[in-house]
Amino acid sequence: MHNINRSTTDTDILTHKHTHTIIYTEIVCYMHSFHK
């Protein structure tokens, strides 16, 4: 159980980082289009 929980936590962290990167990219794209 501990190993499964640890794997799930690692996956959640990676997923969270990936989601955060997507959100940041969308914000940057929005700002660039706004300044045009």
C-alpha angles and dihedrals in degrees: 000000000000092000091049091049091048092051091049091051092050090050092049091051092050091046091049092051091049092049091048090052091051092050091049091049091050091051092050091048090048092051092049092051090046092055094050 
